[in-house]
Amino acid sequence: MKKIILATLILLSAAVLVSCASIKEIPEDKTSAQIIQMGQNSVSVSDYKSALFCYQTAIERFGTNPTVYAEAKYEQGHVYLKQKKYEKAYQSFDELINIYEYNPGIIPPAYKKLAQIGITKIPAKKLAEIQKQNEPVLD
């Protein structure tokens, strides 16, 4: 019985070490879907730095594809929201909403809706501050 418990503890420790290993490099042959999935896997273990690295890599490599850009940008906003970096989350979500409104059809409408939902998750007081800072200055 002690051997089983010890073996289980060793396996759990190894799994934690592997899952917490930060992503420092993404092979060139990875598809956008694979890179975004790597980011989502990183989010699931609260490795937000690696997740953001994955999403930024997806944008850099495949950002000319509007759907990939929108998905990676949304995922970035989601990570910033989890980190309580509300200004950055707002910027990501607001950018998606603006892209959709000024170029309807260029990105899937689901990302506009997801971005709108993301903005509602920013605490009201913080959201009001952010929106006030981002108001255009009129002369």
QUIBELHU-V909672 format. One line per field, one symbol per residue. ss: DSSP state (h for helix, s for strand, l for the rest). psi: psi as a letter, one per 40 degrees, with the letter a starting at -180 (. if undefined). burial: + if it has 16 or more other ideal C-beta (glycine too) atoms within 10 Angstrom, else -. A space follows every 10 residues. Layout:
BEGIN
ss: ???
psi: ???
burial: ???
END
This chain:
BEGIN
ss: lhhhhhhhhh hhhhhhhhhl llllllllll lhhhhhhhhh hhhhlllhhh hhhhhhhhhh hhlllhhhhh hhhhhhhhhh hhlllhhhhh hhhhhhhhhh hhllllllhh hhhhhhhhhh lllhhhhhhh hhhllllll
psi: dddddddddd ddddddddde hiheihideh iddddddddd ddddefgddd dddddddddd deeehddddd dddddddddd ddefgddddd dddddddddd deghedihdd ddddddddde ehhddddddd dddeiihh.
burial: ---------- ---------- --+--+---+ -+--++-++- -++---++-+ +++++++++- +++----+++ ++++++++++ +----+-+++ +++++++-++ ------+--- ++-++--++- -+----+--+ ---------
END
